[in-house]
């Protein structure tokens, strides 16, 4: 039976992995073109990461730590393949790409947090049309039939909601991103 500390560590790893999986997977897909091979590398990265999670320093970004592990799994995969397809990059170029990728990932996380907060600040009617339009993928005509408005009125509501969300996000993140 696992101890409470092991369960807590597993829970912490799982939360961090799920929050950053898109960035880690994206990094792997940049280097491993074949979908099935990339999926294998991602699984190996997750296994290696959980096996060495006791060495993770929580004061540093998880995504940067996991990308270092992914880089090792990618190199291992390429060695097993016995070939390198595409452009061969220098170690400096790879490091610069990794650094940029981590920054972009952190920026995307910050924007996603701001998006959630800003949608929550909308009025009920605007939240509803945003959920129907983007959450469920309904067309303006379908939304109009659901909420008993014209398609033009729905388009106006969506436009105003998107405008409010964009202004709110820029305010939340300090207007430093375009």
NUVO-114361 format. One record per atom (N, C-alpha, C): residue in three letters; x, y, z. Coordinates in steps of 0.02 Angstrom, whole numbers, padded with zeros to 5 digits, always signed. Example, Ala and Ser with C-alpha at 12.3 -4.5 7.8 and 13.67 -1.06 7.14 Angstrom:
ala+00660-00284+00390
ala+00615-00225+00390
ala+00660-00165+00390
ser+00642-00112+00354
ser+00684-00053+00357
ser+00645+00002+00394
REM end
This chain:
unk+00042-00060+00000
unk+00000+00000+00000
unk+00044+00062+00000
unk+00024+00112-00040
unk+00062+00173-00044
unk+00052+00215+00018
unk+00106+00250+00038
unk+00101+00295+00095
unk+00066+00359+00074
unk+00038+00396+00122
unk+00005+00460+00104
unk+00052+00508+00067
unk+00117+00506+00085
unk+00166+00550+00052
unk+00175+00530-00022
unk+00176+00464-00036
unk+00182+00441-00105
unk+00121+00461-00146
unk+00062+00456-00115
unk+00001+00475-00149
unk+00001+00549-00164
unk+00023+00590-00115
unk+00026+00662-00125
unk+00075+00680-00181
unk+00133+00646-00182
unk+00183+00659-00234
unk+00155+00639-00303
unk+00122+00582-00306
unk+00092+00560-00369
unk+00039+00609-00392
unk-00001+00633-00345
unk-00054+00681-00361
unk-00022+00746-00387
unk+00031+00769-00354
unk+00064+00831-00375
unk+00094+00823-00445
unk+00127+00766-00458
unk+00155+00754-00524
unk+00100+00754-00576
unk+00046+00717-00563
unk-00009+00711-00611
unk-00038+00780-00627
unk-00048+00821-00577
unk-00075+00889-00588
unk-00027+00929-00632
unk+00037+00929-00616
unk+00086+00966-00655
unk+00091+00940-00726
unk+00091+00874-00733
unk+00096+00844-00801
unk+00036+00865-00843
unk-00024+00859-00814
unk-00084+00876-00853
unk-00086+00950-00871
unk-00063+00993-00826
unk-00062+01064-00840
unk-00012+01082-00896
unk+00040+01042-00904
unk+00093+01058-00951
unk+00100+01010-01008
unk+00057+00960-01011
unk+00063+00908-01062
unk+00061+00936-01133
unk+00019+00986-01145
unk+00015+01014-01213
unk+00083+01044-01234
unk+00117+01077-01189
unk+00182+01108-01206
unk+00235+01054-01217
unk+00236+01004-01174
unk+00285+00950-01180
unk+00273+00911-01244
unk+00210+00894-01257
unk+00193+00858-01318
unk+00211+00899-01380
unk+00196+00962-01378
unk+00213+01005-01435
unk+00288+01006-01448
unk+00327+01008-01395
unk+00399+01007-01402
unk+00422+00941-01435
unk+00394+00885-01412
unk+00412+00821-01441
unk+00393+00818-01515
unk+00332+00842-01531
unk+00310+00841-01601
unk+00352+00885-01646
unk+00385+00936-01618
unk+00431+00977-01658
unk+00491+00936-01682
unk+00511+00887-01642
unk+00572+00849-01656
unk+00560+00780-01685
unk+00503+00751-01670
unk+00487+00683-01694
unk+00427+00690-01740
unk+00437+00683-01804
unk+00385+00696-01853
unk+00331+00642-01855
unk+00350+00579-01847
unk+00302+00525-01850
unk+00258+00525-01788
unk+00192+00529-01798
unk+00145+00535-01743
unk+00153+00479-01691
unk+00156+00417-01715
unk+00159+00360-01669
unk+00225+00359-01630
unk+00280+00376-01664
unk+00344+00379-01629
unk+00343+00436-01578
unk+00313+00493-01596
unk+00309+00549-01549
unk+00268+00530-01488
unk+00213+00494-01498
unk+00173+00471-01441
unk+00214+00426-01396
unk+00254+00382-01425
unk+00298+00338-01386
unk+00348+00379-01345
unk+00377+00430-01376
unk+00426+00473-01342
unk+00391+00511-01285
unk+00331+00534-01295
unk+00294+00569-01242
unk+00282+00522-01184
unk+00262+00460-01198
unk+00252+00411-01144
unk+00317+00397-01106
unk+00371+00391-01143
unk+00436+00379-01111
unk+00456+00439-01069
unk+00441+00498-01094
unk+00456+00560-01056
unk+00416+00561-00991
unk+00352+00545-00995
unk+00310+00544-00934
unk+00336+00492-00884
unk+00354+00433-00909
unk+00380+00381-00864
unk+00445+00403-00831
unk+00491+00431-00870
unk+00554+00456-00843
unk+00542+00512-00793
unk+00495+00556-00810
unk+00482+00613-00766
unk+00454+00590-00698
unk+00408+00544-00699
unk+00380+00521-00635
unk+00431+00481-00596
unk+00473+00444-00631
unk+00526+00406-00597
unk+00577+00451-00564
unk+00588+00511-00591
unk+00638+00556-00563
unk+00607+00618-00531
unk+00542+00615-00517
unk+00506+00673-00491
unk+00534+00697-00424
unk+00566+00652-00387
unk+00595+00672-00323
unk+00653+00721-00332
unk+00679+00727-00393
unk+00734+00774-00407
unk+00708+00840-00436
unk+00643+00846-00446
unk+00613+00908-00472
unk+00615+00962-00419
unk+00638+01022-00438
unk+00640+01080-00392
unk+00577+01122-00405
unk+00529+01121-00359
unk+00465+01157-00370
unk+00472+01233-00377
unk+00531+01260-00362
unk+00540+01332-00371
unk+00554+01350-00444
unk+00564+01298-00486
unk+00577+01308-00557
unk+00516+01286-00597
unk+00507+01311-00659
unk+00450+01291-00699
unk+00453+01215-00715
unk+00397+01182-00704
unk+00393+01110-00718
unk+00405+01097-00792
unk+00377+01139-00835
unk+00382+01127-00907
unk+00455+01128-00930
unk+00496+01171-00902
unk+00567+01174-00920
unk+00602+01109-00899
unk+00587+01086-00839
unk+00616+01024-00813
unk+00595+00965-00857
unk+00531+00961-00874
unk+00506+00905-00914
unk+00534+00907-00985
unk+00545+00966-01012
unk+00572+00972-01080
unk+00644+00946-01082
unk+00682+00956-01028
unk+00749+00927-01025
unk+00745+00851-01030
unk+00698+00822-00995
unk+00688+00750-00997
unk+00665+00729-01067
unk+00620+00768-01096
unk+00596+00753-01164
unk+00654+00755-01214
unk+00698+00804-01206
unk+00756+00809-01251
unk+00797+00745-01247
unk+00807+00719-01187
unk+00845+00657-01179
unk+00809+00598-01212
unk+00743+00594-01204
unk+00705+00540-01235
unk+00705+00546-01311
unk+00704+00608-01337
unk+00706+00619-01409
unk+00773+00595-01436
unk+00827+00615-01402
unk+00894+00594-01424
unk+00900+00518-01424
unk+00873+00487-01373
unk+00874+00414-01368
unk+00834+00383-01427
unk+00777+00412-01441
unk+00736+00388-01497
unk+00774+00394-01563
unk+00806+00451-01574
unk+00842+00461-01637
unk+00901+00414-01643
unk+00935+00400-01587
unk+00990+00352-01589
unk+00963+00283-01608
unk+00907+00263-01579
unk+00877+00198-01595
unk+00856+00195-01669
unk+00833+00251-01694
unk+00812+00254-01764
unk+00873+00249-01810
unk+00930+00271-01785
unk+00991+00268-01825
unk+00994+00319-01880
unk+00951+00368-01876
unk+00950+00419-01929
unk+00920+00483-01902
unk+00936+00537-01935
unk+00906+00602-01920
unk+00877+00629-01984
unk+00814+00642-01982
unk+00781+00671-02041
unk+00775+00746-02031
unk+00777+00782-02085
unk+00766+00854-02083
unk+00829+00891-02065
unk+00821+00951-02042
unk+00876+00996-02027
unk+00908+00976-01962
unk+00974+00974-01960
unk+01011+00960-01899
unk+01029+01027-01868
unk+01007+01037-01806
unk+01019+01101-01773
unk+01077+01093-01723
unk+01112+01148-01712
unk+01165+01149-01663
unk+01135+01146-01593
unk+01177+01129-01545
unk+01155+01127-01475
unk+01130+01196-01453
unk+01164+01249-01474
unk+01144+01317-01456
unk+01075+01333-01485
unk+01064+01313-01547
unk+00999+01326-01579
unk+00944+01288-01543
unk+00957+01226-01526
unk+00907+01186-01490
unk+00893+01218-01422
unk+00944+01240-01387
unk+00935+01272-01321
unk+00894+01336-01328
unk+00908+01376-01380
unk+00870+01438-01391
unk+00797+01422-01406
unk+00785+01370-01446
unk+00716+01350-01460
unk+00680+01327-01397
unk+00714+01288-01356
unk+00684+01264-01294
unk+00666+01322-01248
unk+00712+01369-01242
unk+00700+01427-01199
unk+00639+01467-01224
unk+00636+01478-01289
unk+00579+01514-01318
unk+00515+01475-01308
unk+00518+01410-01316
unk+00459+01368-01309
unk+00433+01371-01238
unk+00477+01369-01189
unk+00457+01374-01118
unk+00424+01441-01105
unk+00454+01496-01131
unk+00425+01562-01121
unk+00355+01567-01152
unk+00348+01540-01213
unk+00283+01542-01247
unk+00231+01501-01209
unk+00252+01445-01182
unk+00207+01401-01144
unk+00183+01437-01081
unk+00230+01470-01046
unk+00211+01507-00986
unk+00163+01564-01003
unk+00176+01598-01059
unk+00133+01653-01081
unk+00063+01626-01097
unk+00060+01568-01130
unk-00005+01538-01147
unk-00043+01520-01084
unk-00008+01494-01034
unk-00040+01477-00970
unk-00068+01539-00936
unk-00029+01593-00938
unk-00051+01656-00908
unk-00113+01683-00944
unk-00113+01679-01010
unk-00171+01703-01049
unk-00232+01659-01036
unk-00222+01593-01029
unk-00279+01548-01016
unk-00310+01563-00948
unk-00268+01576-00898
unk-00293+01594-00832
unk-00333+01659-00836
unk-00307+01708-00873
unk-00341+01772-00881
unk-00407+01762-00918
unk-00407+01719-00969
unk-00468+01705-01007
unk-00523+01677-00961
unk-00505+01628-00920
unk-00554+01599-00874
unk-00583+01652-00827
unk-00539+01693-00799
unk-00561+01745-00754
unk-00606+01795-00790
unk-00588+01814-00850
unk-00626+01865-00887
unk-00694+01839-00910
unk-00698+01776-00930
unk-00763+01747-00949
unk-00808+01745-00887
unk-00779+01729-00830
unk-00818+01727-00768
unk-00846+01796-00749
unk-00812+01849-00771
unk-00834+01917-00756
unk-00891+01941-00801
unk-00903+01906-00856
unk-00956+01925-00902
unk-01024+01916-00869
unk-01073+01953-00895
unk-01141+01942-00873
unk-01166+01874-00895
unk-01219+01851-00865
unk-01245+01784-00879
unk-01262+01773-00952
unk-01293+01822-00983
unk-01312+01816-01053
unk-01252+01809-01100
unk-01200+01850-01087
unk-01139+01846-01127
unk-01102+01780-01115
unk-01100+01758-01053
unk-01069+01692-01039
unk-01105+01637-01077
unk-01170+01641-01079
unk-01210+01589-01113
unk-01194+01586-01188
unk-01192+01645-01221
unk-01178+01644-01293
unk-01105+01622-01307
unk-01059+01641-01264
unk-00990+01619-01273
unk-00985+01543-01264
unk-01019+01516-01215
unk-01019+01443-01204
unk-01050+01407-01264
unk-01106+01432-01289
unk-01138+01400-01346
unk-01096+01406-01410
unk-01066+01465-01420
unk-01027+01476-01481
unk-00961+01439-01481
unk-00923+01446-01427
unk-00855+01418-01426
unk-00850+01353-01387
unk-00891+01345-01335
unk-00889+01283-01297
unk-00923+01226-01333
unk-00978+01241-01365
unk-01016+01189-01400
unk-01011+01193-01476
unk-00983+01248-01500
unk-00974+01255-01573
unk-01037+01268-01611
unk-01088+01296-01578
unk-01151+01310-01613
unk-01142+01368-01661
unk-01179+01366-01716
unk-01180+01422-01763
unk-01224+01477-01734
unk-01217+01539-01759
unk-01260+01592-01735
unk-01334+01576-01744
unk-01352+01543-01799
unk-01422+01525-01810
unk-01447+01477-01756
unk-01406+01428-01740
unk-01426+01379-01689
unk-01431+01413-01620
unk-01384+01456-01604
unk-01387+01493-01541
unk-01450+01535-01539
unk-01466+01567-01595
unk-01526+01609-01598
unk-01588+01568-01582
unk-01593+01507-01607
unk-01652+01466-01592
unk-01653+01444-01519
unk-01593+01434-01490
unk-01590+01411-01420
unk-01609+01467-01372
unk-01585+01528-01385
unk-01598+01583-01337
unk-01651+01632-01361
unk-01685+01614-01415
unk-01742+01654-01439
unk-01724+01725-01458
unk-01671+01731-01499
unk-01650+01796-01526
unk-01637+01787-01600
unk-01628+01843-01636
unk-01609+01838-01707
unk-01535+01822-01711
unk-01514+01794-01767
unk-01444+01779-01778
unk-01402+01843-01775
unk-01428+01899-01799
unk-01392+01962-01795
unk-01382+01984-01723
unk-01433+01974-01681
unk-01426+01992-01611
unk-01374+01947-01577
unk-01373+01883-01596
unk-01323+01837-01568
unk-01254+01859-01589
unk-01244+01876-01652
unk-01179+01899-01675
unk-01157+01961-01637
unk-01203+02006-01624
unk-01186+02067-01586
unk-01166+02049-01514
unk-01202+02003-01483
unk-01185+01981-01415
unk-01116+01949-01413
unk-01102+01906-01461
unk-01037+01873-01464
unk-00982+01924-01475
unk-00994+01971-01519
unk-00944+02024-01533
unk-00929+02064-01469
unk-00982+02086-01435
unk-00972+02126-01374
unk-00938+02084-01319
unk-00956+02021-01313
unk-00924+01978-01263
unk-00850+01969-01279
unk-00835+01956-01342
unk-00764+01947-01361
unk-00724+02010-01350
unk-00754+02067-01364
unk-00720+02131-01354
unk-00707+02142-01279
unk-00755+02127-01237
unk-00747+02134-01165
unk-00694+02086-01139
unk-00695+02025-01164
unk-00645+01975-01143
unk-00575+01998-01163
unk-00567+02021-01224
unk-00501+02043-01248
unk-00475+02101-01205
unk-00518+02150-01190
unk-00497+02207-01149
unk-00478+02183-01078
unk-00518+02138-01052
unk-00505+02112-00985
unk-00439+02074-00982
unk-00426+02033-01033
unk-00363+01994-01035
unk-00303+02041-01038
unk-00307+02092-01080
unk-00252+02139-01085
unk-00241+02175-01018
unk-00295+02191-00983
unk-00289+02222-00918
unk-00258+02174-00867
unk-00279+02111-00869
unk-00254+02060-00823
unk-00180+02047-00831
unk-00156+02045-00892
unk-00086+02029-00903
unk-00043+02091-00913
unk-00071+02148-00899
unk-00034+02209-00900
unk-00024+02242-00967
unk-00060+02217-01017
unk-00056+02247-01084
unk+00012+02241-01116
unk+00053+02192-01093
unk+00120+02186-01119
unk+00124+02139-01179
unk+00068+02106-01197
unk+00070+02058-01251
unk+00023+02081-01306
unk+00040+02066-01367
unk-00002+02085-01423
unk-00039+02026-01450
REM end
